[in-house]
């Protein structure tokens, strides 16, 4: 009875083992078919390394076209960037130049306004000076007359008050006594040959001059010393004399005042 049971178990075991073997074979065949199918190959390619990656000719051409378009776009952008950069540099240079011009204009306007304020009274001073010159001349003449000496003292006080007002406004008197001739602030109206003073030294002040701040509004009129004529020179008997001095013709003063004209220009 035991032998029969053993044989029966072996007979029952064979169909089960055959079914397992058939199932294993079916799975292997299915896996092989999946690998050979396009979907399987596509899925498999995604997991391959760069050495095993293969592109079709169409894909390569499309990729090359995209690279060329990208390169052309980069070149265009670089060109546009260079143009914009040059334009920006030009605008910056214009800004710097305009800023400098504006700053110079502002400073120039400030100087002009300051000078206008500083010399605002120049025309008034010039109009007053002739009357002031006549006042001083009359005062000098009145001091020489005994009957008007006291009157002259009072007028001298009035003149001092007037000069104080002018001084407060920036007016300065030019009285170059015992000074060297300066064509920028003096004008020579006569030349006197003398040994008492060095050459081109002021011998006498005929009319005082005036400055408004640092600007001459009236040069001082003076007589200038000249070296005496030596033997063989001019005939001294025909030259008028004043005391120990000899007067020189006025036409000889042109050369002396020439420097003044050049400075004024």
Protein Blocks (a to p, Z undefined) as FASTA:
>chain_A
ZZmmmmmmmmmmmmmmmmmmmmmmmmmmmmmmmmmpmklmmmmmmmpcfklpccdfklmm
mmmmmmmmmmmmmmmmmmmmmmmmmmmmmmmmmmmmmmmmmmmmmmmmmmmmmmmmmmmm
mmmmmmmmmmmmmmmmmmmmmmmpmklmmmmmmmmmmmmmmmmmmmmnopacdddehiac
dfklgccfbdcddfkbcehiafbdfbdcddehjacfbdcddddddddddehiacfklpcc
ehjbccddfklmmmmmmmmmmmmZZ
